[in-house]
Amino acid sequence: MFKITRLRPVLRPQVSPYSEYGLYKSLSESAPVEWCQNLLVTVHDATGLPWWASIIGTTVMLRTCLTLPLAVYQNRVLARLENATLEMGPLVDELKKETAIATKVYQWDEKTARYMFNRSVKKQWTKLIERDNCHPLKSTLLVWVQIPMWVSLSVGLRNLVYMLPYGDPRAQVTLLELTVGGFGFIPNLTVADQSWILPVTLGLLNLAIVELQLLSRKNVPSKVQTALSYVFRGISVLMVPVAAAVPSCLVLFWTTSSAYGLAQNLLLMSPKVRRLCRIPKTSSEAQNPYDDALDRLKAKLKMSQLSK
């Protein structure tokens, strides 16, 4: 008699339209994504925390170790640039006088005079930048780190849900843990949040970040800044339905990252914190930034009510 044995069901990776070919496959198998994916698993295994806490903890750890120091450095560079710009005012006036004298002495035409003036201004500006070590490109360092980190962690979490890139037994175990590793209204981290609590929270946090940046400015925003604010508001709103359609582990990471970003921006508004971080004082820095932002918000709400 043949003995009939029951085979244990094997979890198969969910099929993603972007998981098997093209750009997404290259991205999902890239070194940064693999590093982030392994980091998530390592934090979960080493701490013994449930997956929801591991995702939050990893996000906070990376933002504290990487993006927070870069945000401080960015503010330091921008403050030095602002102070250097104020120094350029008197220097430009002096260069105008010197150019006018040189034009008469050397019989320069208008084109030559303009060229020599611009060259002198550029030379003085370069000296100030080198003196204060505040090249404008250095203020973009945060973006070049934060965006790739955000994408890599997002793709890494998506890989865990779809058991990519290999779908081995360890990936199957991780997927099982994710299905029961949630909390409250998101018990299963591999499916979308049907309650829409996290997606809506994500949208509100992103909108709060945009509005806080606008309210913290003393000067009237330029047309470009105003246009960009509407773009970011639109993106914040569009992220809500996107977040409602992806696995909730992704939205948990996005929401945690946005909440940290809002707290970080609020913290770096404080003059005491800025001095502690060795961020130079500038003319645009408010002594009571929180009160000023609240007053601007009240005035903005009052104007919107009057317009109705």
BAFI-3210 file (N, C-alpha, C; in Angstrom, 3 decimals, decimal comma, padded with zeros to 6 digits):
// residues 308
n [1|2|3|4|5|6|7|8|9|10|11|12|13|14|15|16|17|18|19|20|21|22|23|24|25|26|27|28|29|30|31|32|33|34|35|36|37|38|39|40|41|42|43|44|45|46|47|48|49|50|51|52|53|54|55|56|57|58|59|60|61|62|63|64|65|66|67|68|69|70|71|72|73|74|75|76|77|78|79|80|81|82|83|84|85|86|87|88|89|90|91|92|93|94|95|96|97|98|99|100|101|102|103|104|105|106|107|108|109|110|111|112|113|114|115|116|117|118|119|120|121|122|123|124|125|126|127|128|129|130|131|132|133|134|135|136|137|138|139|140|141|142|143|144|145|146|147|148|149|150|151|152|153|154|155|156|157|158|159|160|161|162|163|164|165|166|167|168|169|170|171|172|173|174|175|176|177|178|179|180|181|182|183|184|185|186|187|188|189|190|191|192|193|194|195|196|197|198|199|200|201|202|203|204|205|206|207|208|209|210|211|212|213|214|215|216|217|218|219|220|221|222|223|224|225|226|227|228|229|230|231|232|233|234|235|236|237|238|239|240|241|242|243|244|245|246|247|248|249|250|251|252|253|254|255|256|257|258|259|260|261|262|263|264|265|266|267|268|269|270|271|272|273|274|275|276|277|278|279|280|281|282|283|284|285|286|287|288|289|290|291|292|293|294|295|296|297|298|299|300|301|302|303|304|305|306|307|308]
n.u [000,861|000,514|001,685|-000,051|000,826|000,229|000,822|002,350|000,951|002,460|003,523|003,044|004,564|002,845|001,595|003,028|002,581|004,880|007,029|008,540|009,941|011,673|012,141|011,396|012,186|014,976|015,371|014,324|016,158|018,459|021,453|021,113|018,373|018,392|020,019|018,427|016,203|017,323|018,106|015,642|014,644|016,667|016,506|013,944|014,320|016,399|015,441|013,016|010,596|007,167|006,152|005,048|006,083|008,780|009,048|008,404|010,400|012,783|012,495|012,527|015,088|016,801|016,161|016,956|019,696|020,641|019,095|018,379|020,874|021,766|019,748|020,179|022,712|022,024|020,390|022,331|024,051|022,275|021,705|024,221|024,517|022,473|023,387|025,750|024,724|023,634|025,988|026,944|025,572|026,608|029,135|028,560|027,615|029,971|031,531|030,179|030,768|033,557|033,671|032,484|034,400|036,606|035,628|035,684|038,407|039,711|038,316|036,164|033,651|030,033|029,404|031,836|032,241|030,052|030,669|033,107|032,176|030,308|032,065|033,680|031,795|031,074|033,526|033,869|031,646|032,309|034,521|033,290|031,663|033,572|034,911|032,975|032,295|029,938|028,685|026,002|025,130|025,640|023,517|021,638|022,200|020,722|018,399|019,438|020,063|017,817|015,613|016,498|016,780|014,159|012,850|014,235|013,654|010,899|010,623|011,963|010,240|008,043|009,143|009,333|006,639|005,902|007,609|010,120|013,577|013,685|011,909|012,377|012,380|012,829|011,826|009,144|008,485|008,820|006,786|004,533|004,792|004,382|001,698|000,415|001,473|000,561|-001,413|-004,292|-006,381|-005,057|-004,357|-003,204|-000,386|000,179|-001,855|-004,025|-004,960|-008,082|-009,618|-008,859|-007,565|-004,748|-003,914|-005,287|-004,246|-001,582|-001,826|-002,711|-000,530|001,502|000,411|000,456|003,203|003,853|002,325|003,440|006,033|005,437|004,220|006,300|007,894|009,076|009,133|007,201|006,076|007,594|006,508|007,285|007,714|005,121|003,780|005,076|004,234|001,513|001,816|003,002|000,968|-000,980|000,284|000,329|-002,395|-002,983|-001,508|-003,070|-005,217|-003,414|-001,974|-004,014|-004,247|-002,057|000,038|-000,368|001,910|003,708|002,426|002,466|005,189|005,564|003,875|005,035|007,532|006,767|005,587|007,836|009,317|007,723|007,911|010,656|010,985|009,532|011,114|013,568|012,879|013,111|014,911|016,732|017,368|018,523|020,828|022,101|022,676|024,572|023,785|023,996|022,793|020,277|018,893|016,306|015,392|013,024|012,238|010,234|009,149|007,050|004,812|004,606|004,093|001,628|000,105|000,184|-001,205|-003,744|-004,383|-004,432|-006,548|-008,597|-008,648|-009,433|-012,007|-013,199|-013,089|-014,998]
n.v [-001,194|002,169|005,008|007,863|011,151|014,370|017,388|020,371|023,592|025,941|029,219|031,504|034,161|037,249|038,594|041,224|043,822|045,178|043,757|041,808|042,503|045,009|048,462|048,484|045,965|046,127|048,163|047,018|045,043|046,355|047,538|049,544|049,153|046,485|046,674|048,269|046,601|044,345|045,615|046,265|043,665|042,754|044,532|043,852|041,107|041,278|042,885|041,771|042,990|043,627|043,764|046,257|048,018|047,657|048,790|051,466|052,056|051,634|053,617|055,992|055,732|055,851|058,388|059,966|059,452|060,036|061,958|064,047|065,221|066,148|067,938|069,901|070,739|071,726|073,942|075,429|076,079|077,534|079,701|080,925|081,621|083,506|085,543|086,149|087,167|089,582|090,901|091,312|093,459|096,187|095,761|095,443|098,000|099,455|098,314|099,180|101,899|101,778|100,586|102,557|104,576|103,274|102,928|105,495|106,056|104,059|104,116|102,347|100,583|100,161|097,414|096,193|097,345|096,329|093,610|093,537|094,474|092,457|090,330|091,106|091,170|088,471|087,406|088,497|087,368|084,663|084,645|085,226|082,962|080,923|081,690|081,377|078,787|077,859|076,909|077,055|074,578|072,775|072,991|071,361|068,809|067,320|066,606|064,869|062,692|062,073|061,542|059,248|057,438|057,272|056,194|053,748|052,415|052,244|050,599|048,390|047,525|046,891|044,784|042,888|042,341|041,207|039,080|039,359|039,597|036,869|035,028|033,039|030,518|032,022|034,504|033,844|033,316|035,879|037,230|035,939|036,820|039,543|039,571|039,241|041,172|043,695|046,315|047,284|048,984|048,167|045,252|043,460|043,901|043,607|044,264|046,826|049,776|049,690|051,356|053,938|055,588|055,873|056,754|059,263|060,588|060,733|062,492|064,833|065,376|065,904|068,152|069,866|070,218|071,635|073,988|074,928|075,617|077,768|079,539|080,094|081,916|085,226|087,112|088,104|085,494|084,594|084,475|082,034|080,511|080,523|079,142|076,650|075,905|075,363|073,194|071,269|071,043|069,886|067,437|066,353|065,927|064,122|061,951|060,681|058,932|057,233|056,132|054,723|052,539|050,898|048,416|048,433|048,532|050,072|052,575|053,054|053,443|055,747|057,580|057,715|058,785|061,294|062,429|062,603|064,389|066,717|067,226|067,641|069,994|071,800|071,755|072,822|075,407|076,789|079,333|078,767|076,074|076,279|077,823|076,004|074,061|075,346|077,046|079,918|083,174|085,015|087,800|087,276|085,528|084,667|085,828|084,803|082,299|080,400|081,703|083,749|082,275|081,206|083,543|084,403|082,326|082,650|085,162|084,505|082,674|084,389|086,198|084,470|083,868|086,368|086,778|085,059]
n.w [000,000|-000,837|000,895|001,599|001,699|003,053|001,519|002,634|002,260|000,107|000,319|-002,228|-003,996|-004,215|-007,228|-008,869|-011,187|-011,814|-010,971|-012,258|-014,514|-016,424|-015,368|-012,678|-011,741|-011,924|-010,083|-007,718|-007,234|-006,710|-005,009|-002,867|-002,209|-001,445|000,811|002,515|002,758|004,024|006,364|007,567|008,109|009,808|012,008|012,931|013,597|015,486|017,571|018,267|018,102|017,086|013,605|012,865|014,778|014,274|011,729|012,237|014,139|012,638|010,690|012,249|013,344|011,059|010,067|012,187|012,350|009,778|008,074|009,842|010,863|008,352|007,701|009,633|008,802|006,278|006,999|008,242|006,125|004,489|006,166|006,330|003,648|003,404|005,092|003,756|001,403|002,297|002,919|000,383|-000,659|000,064|-001,115|-003,838|-004,443|-004,086|-006,088|-008,337|-008,321|-008,664|-011,180|-012,750|-012,563|-013,724|-016,282|-017,362|-017,193|-018,711|-021,035|-021,618|-023,444|-023,201|-023,134|-022,409|-019,910|-018,497|-018,557|-017,082|-014,638|-013,877|-013,707|-011,569|-009,502|-009,391|-008,612|-006,038|-004,780|-004,914|-003,220|-000,746|-000,449|-000,358|001,933|003,957|003,539|002,126|-000,284|-002,615|-003,684|-001,679|000,008|-001,074|-000,408|001,436|000,028|-001,897|-000,389|001,197|-000,559|-002,204|-000,036|000,930|-001,304|-001,553|000,863|000,593|-001,687|-000,691|001,379|-000,188|-001,625|000,432|000,835|-001,613|-001,676|-002,914|-004,004|-004,555|-003,361|-001,413|001,302|003,663|002,944|002,710|005,353|006,438|005,071|006,161|008,800|008,441|007,728|010,127|011,652|012,261|013,807|015,716|013,613|011,354|011,074|009,267|007,504|004,851|003,183|001,851|003,727|004,762|006,275|005,782|007,527|007,963|005,300|005,094|007,315|006,508|004,287|005,617|007,276|005,398|004,145|006,344|006,667|004,327|004,697|007,071|006,282|004,638|006,468|008,160|006,930|006,732|004,682|001,787|-000,246|-003,376|-006,857|-007,927|-005,594|-004,581|-006,615|-006,413|-003,887|-004,325|-006,020|-004,308|-002,446|-004,041|-004,614|-002,047|-001,582|-003,651|-002,826|-000,980|-002,116|-003,429|-001,291|-000,130|-001,726|-001,676|000,034|003,593|005,179|003,764|003,817|006,523|006,940|005,299|006,628|009,174|008,471|007,440|009,725|011,356|009,809|010,020|012,793|012,935|011,375|012,949|015,253|014,347|013,946|016,286|017,952|020,052|019,672|017,165|017,743|019,380|017,535|016,111|014,048|012,203|013,209|011,533|009,668|008,967|010,805|013,247|016,528|018,099|016,776|016,730|017,784|015,895|013,553|014,230|014,429|011,762|010,602|011,746|010,684|007,989|007,894|008,664|006,531|004,481|005,318|005,148|002,414|001,511]
ca.u [000,000|001,255|001,312|-000,392|001,236|-000,344|001,842|002,054|000,811|003,607|003,127|003,601|004,581|001,799|002,091|003,018|002,828|006,186|008,007|009,223|010,691|011,767|012,811|011,135|013,013|016,330|015,354|014,080|017,331|019,624|022,156|020,479|017,126|018,760|020,521|017,277|015,389|018,023|018,071|014,318|014,569|017,613|015,929|012,836|014,828|017,266|014,684|011,848|009,411|006,263|006,592|004,649|007,042|010,078|009,024|008,477|011,718|013,798|012,304|013,014|016,540|017,460|015,972|017,753|021,128|021,019|018,470|018,387|022,138|021,837|018,837|020,901|023,760|021,352|020,012|023,569|024,509|021,324|021,883|025,458|024,241|021,661|024,263|026,680|023,960|023,551|027,309|027,179|024,933|027,604|030,209|028,061|027,594|031,360|032,000|029,569|031,552|034,860|033,477|032,228|035,682|037,432|035,068|036,180|039,870|040,166|037,472|035,421|032,271|029,033|029,507|033,042|032,011|029,139|031,410|034,057|031,400|029,797|033,207|034,094|030,758|031,219|034,749|033,600|030,693|033,063|035,333|032,422|031,236|034,724|035,215|031,966|032,064|028,482|028,281|024,570|024,891|025,702|022,193|020,799|022,680|019,633|017,503|020,121|020,092|016,492|014,756|016,888|016,490|012,705|012,512|014,815|012,874|009,575|010,755|012,330|009,015|007,242|009,782|008,948|005,247|005,824|008,652|011,128|013,619|013,871|010,794|012,887|011,630|012,912|010,885|007,808|008,295|008,643|005,450|003,587|004,892|003,761|000,238|-000,109|002,355|000,007|-002,044|-005,557|-007,149|-004,274|-003,732|-002,456|000,417|000,383|-003,018|-004,278|-005,724|-009,455|-010,241|-008,358|-007,031|-003,357|-003,777|-005,737|-003,244|-000,420|-002,131|-002,758|000,839|002,223|-000,135|000,944|004,600|003,840|001,813|004,403|007,124|004,934|003,945|007,544|008,618|008,711|008,944|006,114|006,626|007,648|005,562|007,776|007,435|003,677|003,430|005,561|003,383|000,313|002,217|003,184|-000,355|-001,626|000,909|-000,115|-003,755|-002,938|-000,913|-004,089|-005,724|-002,301|-001,692|-005,134|-004,230|-000,825|000,100|-000,360|003,256|004,274|001,796|002,965|006,510|005,395|003,270|006,058|008,540|006,186|005,442|009,180|009,676|007,011|008,530|011,993|010,835|009,127|012,257|014,605|012,408|013,437|016,227|017,620|017,848|019,402|022,125|022,698|023,171|025,556|023,229|024,160|021,596|020,048|017,913|014,949|015,035|012,061|012,520|009,135|008,665|005,780|003,748|004,484|003,431|000,225|-000,545|000,009|-002,265|-005,015|-004,649|-004,765|-007,912|-009,507|-008,766|-010,221|-013,408|-013,702|-013,239|-016,220]
ca.v [000,000|003,427|005,946|009,175|012,251|015,684|018,409|021,670|024,636|026,847|030,578|032,007|035,616|037,945|039,043|042,664|044,101|045,807|043,015|040,752|042,984|046,452|049,355|048,133|044,811|046,632|048,923|046,134|044,212|047,225|047,438|050,313|048,510|045,262|047,090|048,692|045,419|043,563|046,377|046,073|042,309|042,658|045,246|043,042|039,886|041,581|043,499|040,982|043,831|043,332|044,431|047,670|048,765|047,600|049,769|052,799|052,217|051,773|054,937|057,012|055,574|056,358|059,838|060,610|059,276|060,531|063,173|065,145|065,967|066,844|069,089|070,920|071,255|072,529|075,214|076,181|076,612|078,564|080,885|081,577|082,226|084,708|086,584|086,543|087,999|090,925|091,513|091,651|094,737|097,278|095,444|095,724|099,459|099,889|097,868|100,061|103,132|101,480|100,331|103,848|105,278|102,562|103,150|106,789|106,034|103,152|104,317|101,115|100,721|099,648|095,958|095,866|097,761|095,369|092,354|093,686|094,582|091,128|089,506|091,523|090,719|087,018|087,146|088,804|086,376|083,421|084,813|085,099|081,568|080,131|082,074|080,813|077,377|077,747|076,827|076,734|073,154|072,023|073,022|070,336|067,487|066,605|066,031|063,760|061,543|061,735|060,942|057,854|056,609|057,081|055,261|052,435|051,784|051,931|049,424|047,274|047,036|046,262|043,497|041,959|041,945|040,350|038,060|039,604|039,188|035,438|034,225|031,863|030,226|033,128|035,536|033,363|033,534|037,326|037,573|035,476|037,712|040,818|039,429|039,323|042,081|045,038|046,694|048,006|049,023|047,567|044,017|042,825|044,948|043,327|044,726|048,263|050,229|049,906|052,408|055,210|056,424|056,205|057,615|060,628|061,157|061,064|063,703|065,978|065,675|066,538|069,508|070,654|070,565|072,697|075,225|075,407|076,278|079,068|080,401|080,437|082,932|086,614|087,828|087,668|084,497|084,959|083,735|080,654|079,849|080,320|078,059|075,398|075,525|074,723|071,874|070,358|070,776|068,920|066,135|065,862|065,420|062,949|060,829|060,000|057,736|056,317|055,419|053,828|051,419|050,118|047,734|049,380|048,697|051,220|053,801|053,247|054,063|057,103|058,421|057,930|059,682|062,643|062,928|062,980|065,599|067,850|067,499|068,182|071,385|072,586|071,843|073,694|076,794|077,390|080,000|078,080|074,861|076,696|078,184|074,764|073,369|076,252|077,681|081,371|083,995|085,803|088,873|086,751|084,614|085,238|085,577|083,949|081,731|079,677|082,717|084,432|081,368|081,108|084,803|084,398|081,366|083,294|086,210|083,849|082,138|085,528|086,718|083,529|084,011|087,630|086,636|084,323]
ca.w [000,000|-000,873|001,954|001,051|002,595|002,704|001,318|003,245|001,239|-000,009|-000,037|-003,476|-003,987|-004,935|-008,525|-009,093|-012,599|-012,010|-010,190|-012,985|-015,660|-016,599|-014,436|-011,284|-011,384|-011,689|-008,835|-006,577|-007,009|-006,559|-003,728|-001,783|-001,805|-000,715|002,115|003,323|003,012|005,044|007,611|008,157|008,654|010,923|013,157|013,434|014,222|016,627|018,666|018,631|018,047|015,972|012,383|012,823|015,595|013,591|010,639|012,843|014,751|011,591|010,076|013,185|013,462|009,857|009,957|013,231|012,063|008,454|007,551|010,819|010,757|007,059|007,779|010,408|007,912|005,246|007,607|008,499|004,839|004,039|007,007|005,896|002,345|003,618|005,636|002,692|000,468|002,884|002,771|-001,018|-000,991|000,033|-002,057|-005,190|-004,598|-004,243|-007,404|-009,335|-008,350|-009,254|-012,612|-013,400|-012,667|-014,695|-017,618|-017,837|-017,307|-019,773|-022,216|-021,915|-023,921|-022,246|-023,057|-021,646|-018,520|-017,885|-018,391|-015,974|-013,392|-013,530|-013,326|-010,222|-008,566|-009,264|-007,857|-004,633|-004,281|-004,734|-002,013|000,426|-000,348|000,090|003,317|004,865|003,187|001,980|-001,686|-002,691|-003,969|-000,427|000,636|-001,702|-000,004|002,110|-000,985|-002,566|000,526|001,706|-001,587|-002,443|001,133|000,954|-002,382|-001,269|001,929|000,048|-002,555|000,172|002,010|-001,245|-001,880|001,498|000,620|-002,796|-001,550|-003,947|-005,415|-004,772|-002,874|-000,713|002,531|004,628|002,487|003,024|006,791|006,632|004,606|007,175|009,957|008,078|007,694|011,500|012,375|012,374|015,077|015,635|012,367|010,263|011,587|008,184|006,873|003,428|002,424|001,977|004,890|004,336|007,090|005,251|008,610|007,661|004,120|005,384|008,224|005,675|003,532|006,529|007,717|004,288|004,002|007,481|006,384|003,309|005,286|008,070|005,571|004,185|007,614|008,855|006,167|006,993|003,423|000,916|-001,178|-004,787|-007,706|-008,032|-004,318|-004,498|-007,549|-005,851|-002,752|-004,873|-006,539|-003,179|-001,891|-004,923|-004,402|-000,743|-001,736|-004,527|-002,105|-000,160|-002,804|-003,696|-000,049|000,157|-002,672|-001,521|001,332|004,713|005,725|003,054|004,303|007,880|006,791|004,782|007,662|010,209|007,917|007,364|011,095|011,798|009,080|010,609|014,087|012,655|010,944|014,117|016,161|013,793|013,962|017,580|017,996|020,993|019,008|016,068|018,304|019,860|016,337|015,491|012,856|012,402|013,286|010,320|009,824|008,757|011,893|014,194|017,938|018,580|015,509|016,866|017,917|014,601|012,613|014,632|014,060|010,304|010,302|012,111|009,699|006,725|008,022|008,717|005,165|003,689|005,719|004,603|000,968|001,254]
c.u [000,900|000,763|001,100|-000,010|000,663|000,790|001,401|001,929|002,009|003,104|003,798|003,567|003,420|002,394|001,937|003,312|004,196|007,316|008,869|010,054|010,815|012,474|012,605|011,979|014,434|016,415|015,217|015,272|018,603|020,198|021,511|019,181|017,415|019,246|019,367|016,398|016,024|018,020|016,733|014,199|015,475|017,076|014,801|013,341|015,620|016,484|013,520|010,551|008,467|006,638|006,201|005,633|008,428|010,148|009,147|009,866|012,825|013,717|012,868|014,538|017,267|017,326|016,802|019,237|021,562|020,416|018,461|019,719|022,262|020,902|019,469|021,975|023,161|020,966|021,229|024,071|023,595|021,450|023,147|025,268|023,446|022,522|025,264|025,994|023,837|024,894|027,560|026,589|025,911|028,737|029,796|028,046|029,014|031,897|031,397|030,360|032,909|034,747|033,238|033,522|036,562|036,937|035,577|037,685|040,316|039,300|036,730|034,090|031,326|029,155|030,705|032,857|031,099|029,844|032,366|033,333|030,897|030,921|033,661|033,093|030,882|032,442|034,544|032,657|031,391|033,927|034,494|031,991|032,373|035,066|034,276|031,643|030,570|028,067|026,812|024,271|024,913|024,358|021,247|021,196|021,575|018,716|018,134|020,251|018,684|015,617|015,189|016,601|015,000|012,291|013,013|014,036|011,488|009,634|011,135|011,120|008,122|007,824|009,384|007,518|005,131|006,898|009,674|012,483|013,594|012,703|011,243|012,105|011,676|011,947|009,446|007,489|008,042|007,254|004,389|003,594|004,237|002,233|-000,386|000,681|001,846|-000,564|-003,389|-006,270|-006,359|-003,595|-002,863|-001,717|000,635|-000,786|-003,219|-005,108|-007,142|-010,153|-009,885|-007,782|-005,596|-003,218|-004,187|-004,749|-001,993|-000,650|-002,134|-001,364|001,631|001,724|000,358|002,390|004,670|003,408|002,773|005,554|006,694|004,748|005,213|008,359|008,114|008,339|007,760|006,670|006,589|006,630|005,975|007,474|005,949|003,230|003,874|004,715|002,095|000,629|002,331|001,858|-001,091|-001,059|000,456|-001,515|-003,769|-002,351|-001,942|-004,673|-004,623|-002,016|-002,801|-005,120|-003,005|-000,846|000,292|001,011|003,966|003,730|002,238|004,339|006,381|004,863|004,273|007,107|008,016|006,011|006,794|009,615|008,999|007,622|009,916|011,925|010,438|010,311|013,286|014,132|012,836|014,814|017,214|018,209|018,821|020,777|022,850|023,308|024,175|025,086|023,313|022,820|021,492|018,999|016,481|014,501|014,123|012,464|011,473|008,479|007,307|004,608|003,516|003,755|001,955|-000,534|-000,779|-001,107|-003,632|-005,382|-005,063|-006,182|-008,947|-009,731|-009,608|-011,689|-014,011|-013,940|-014,509|-017,457]
c.v [001,247|004,341|007,333|010,237|013,561|016,703|019,706|022,727|025,572|028,212|030,983|033,526|036,188|038,531|040,551|042,928|044,696|044,986|042,084|041,252|044,490|047,175|048,926|046,942|045,249|047,380|048,002|045,251|045,039|047,121|048,270|049,682|047,250|045,600|047,482|047,505|044,555|044,275|046,199|044,706|042,164|043,341|044,432|041,815|040,186|042,104|042,639|041,777|043,347|044,173|045,900|048,529|048,758|048,624|051,188|053,048|052,402|053,147|056,038|056,945|056,172|057,871|060,571|060,566|059,926|061,889|064,334|065,902|066,734|068,042|070,232|071,570|072,137|073,896|076,081|076,843|077,743|079,840|081,646|082,263|083,516|085,851|087,068|087,435|089,429|091,652|091,989|093,003|095,894|097,027|095,744|097,227|099,995|099,497|098,706|101,361|102,901|101,242|101,633|104,633|104,631|102,773|104,457|106,754|105,241|103,220|103,021|101,458|100,053|098,140|095,532|096,212|096,769|094,050|092,430|093,789|093,210|090,200|089,838|091,055|089,219|086,660|087,403|087,778|085,044|083,492|084,634|083,648|080,685|080,445|081,397|079,356|077,093|077,757|076,404|075,259|072,312|071,997|071,985|068,926|066,665|065,917|064,805|062,530|061,102|061,037|059,516|056,932|056,281|056,059|053,860|051,701|051,388|050,669|048,200|046,681|046,337|044,893|042,460|041,457|040,971|039,263|038,156|039,830|037,677|034,570|032,973|031,625|031,350|034,244|035,134|033,569|035,010|037,768|037,136|036,391|039,058|040,730|039,526|040,345|043,490|045,325|047,343|047,864|048,504|046,294|043,321|043,903|044,728|043,782|046,212|048,564|050,577|051,023|053,806|056,117|056,848|057,072|059,061|061,325|061,576|062,352|064,942|066,365|066,382|067,960|070,411|071,085|071,710|074,018|075,791|076,135|077,652|080,034|080,850|081,501|084,324|087,345|087,268|086,683|084,983|084,135|082,266|079,880|079,568|079,177|076,705|074,939|074,863|073,335|070,871|070,074|069,731|067,523|065,524|065,263|064,149|061,727|060,048|058,791|056,739|055,470|054,434|052,588|050,526|049,415|048,711|049,515|049,872|052,531|054,094|053,899|055,499|058,046|058,727|058,930|061,121|063,249|063,370|064,269|066,839|068,230|068,122|069,646|072,289|072,795|072,847|075,135|077,523|078,056|079,295|076,818|075,217|077,106|076,942|073,969|074,212|076,777|079,188|082,103|084,856|086,877|088,372|085,817|085,307|084,895|084,652|083,274|081,059|080,640|083,435|083,555|081,240|082,373|084,866|083,446|081,969|084,369|085,609|083,292|083,257|086,093|085,786|083,609|085,286|087,547|085,881|085,239]
c.w [000,000|000,238|001,351|002,074|002,088|002,613|001,982|002,157|001,268|-000,426|-001,326|-003,458|-004,768|-006,213|-008,621|-010,552|-012,865|-011,381|-011,012|-014,163|-015,594|-015,475|-012,993|-010,846|-011,087|-010,369|-007,628|-006,254|-006,830|-005,152|-002,616|-001,288|-001,003|000,688|003,037|003,703|004,114|006,394|008,319|008,818|009,876|012,167|013,772|014,185|015,490|017,828|019,140|018,640|016,955|014,764|012,340|013,621|014,957|012,466|011,180|013,419|013,732|010,932|010,965|013,310|012,264|009,742|011,011|012,895|010,755|008,125|008,547|010,796|009,435|007,030|008,564|009,536|006,821|005,796|007,890|007,215|004,370|004,862|006,608|004,543|002,506|004,149|004,593|001,668|000,979|002,768|001,348|-001,388|-001,045|-000,960|-003,496|-005,448|-004,830|-005,619|-008,527|-009,471|-009,027|-010,755|-013,368|-013,583|-013,742|-016,115|-018,214|-018,087|-018,521|-021,035|-022,628|-022,553|-022,925|-022,049|-022,211|-020,178|-017,797|-017,614|-017,191|-014,630|-012,946|-013,077|-011,908|-009,170|-008,319|-008,425|-006,369|-004,012|-004,028|-003,481|-000,753|000,637|000,161|001,540|004,301|004,575|003,012|000,509|-001,772|-002,946|-002,699|000,289|000,041|-001,277|000,659|001,116|-001,622|-001,683|000,901|000,663|-001,929|-001,259|001,206|-000,107|-002,053|-000,179|001,429|-000,813|-001,727|000,875|000,996|-001,616|-000,832|001,305|-000,543|-002,813|-002,678|-003,291|-005,639|-004,303|-002,161|000,578|003,559|004,244|002,792|004,508|007,084|006,199|005,601|008,394|009,672|008,083|009,086|012,321|012,516|013,746|014,776|014,315|011,171|010,777|010,555|007,408|005,382|002,560|002,679|003,218|004,446|005,112|006,604|006,345|008,320|006,410|004,379|006,320|007,460|004,900|004,409|007,006|006,621|004,040|005,128|007,259|005,380|003,923|006,311|007,406|005,066|005,348|008,329|008,118|006,514|005,709|002,644|-000,099|-002,618|-005,572|-007,840|-006,751|-004,153|-005,403|-006,998|-004,678|-003,228|-005,428|-005,400|-002,471|-002,727|-004,741|-003,081|-000,826|-002,579|-003,824|-001,294|-000,892|-003,159|-002,453|000,313|-000,725|-002,527|-000,166|002,483|005,361|005,054|003,608|005,729|007,851|006,316|005,868|008,764|009,732|007,849|008,750|011,651|011,103|009,647|011,952|013,913|012,248|012,103|015,061|015,655|013,611|015,225|017,550|018,930|020,356|017,894|016,596|018,799|018,714|015,556|014,139|013,061|012,447|012,032|010,589|009,671|009,864|012,899|015,620|018,557|017,376|015,611|016,994|016,587|013,584|012,940|014,256|012,545|009,895|010,610|011,098|008,363|006,762|008,042|007,316|004,291|004,042|005,162|003,101|000,600|001,416]
res [m|f|k|i|t|r|l|r|p|v|l|r|p|q|v|s|p|y|s|e|y|g|l|y|k|s|l|s|e|s|a|p|v|e|w|c|q|n|l|l|v|t|v|h|d|a|t|g|l|p|w|w|a|s|i|i|g|t|t|v|m|l|r|t|c|l|t|l|p|l|a|v|y|q|n|r|v|l|a|r|l|e|n|a|t|l|e|m|g|p|l|v|d|e|l|k|k|e|t|a|i|a|t|k|v|y|q|w|d|e|k|t|a|r|y|m|f|n|r|s|v|k|k|q|w|t|k|l|i|e|r|d|n|c|h|p|l|k|s|t|l|l|v|w|v|q|i|p|m|w|v|s|l|s|v|g|l|r|n|l|v|y|m|l|p|y|g|d|p|r|a|q|v|t|l|l|e|l|t|v|g|g|f|g|f|i|p|n|l|t|v|a|d|q|s|w|i|l|p|v|t|l|g|l|l|n|l|a|i|v|e|l|q|l|l|s|r|k|n|v|p|s|k|v|q|t|a|l|s|y|v|f|r|g|i|s|v|l|m|v|p|v|a|a|a|v|p|s|c|l|v|l|f|w|t|t|s|s|a|y|g|l|a|q|n|l|l|l|m|s|p|k|v|r|r|l|c|r|i|p|k|t|s|s|e|a|q|n|p|y|d|d|a|l|d|r|l|k|a|k|l|k|m|s|q|l|s|k]
***
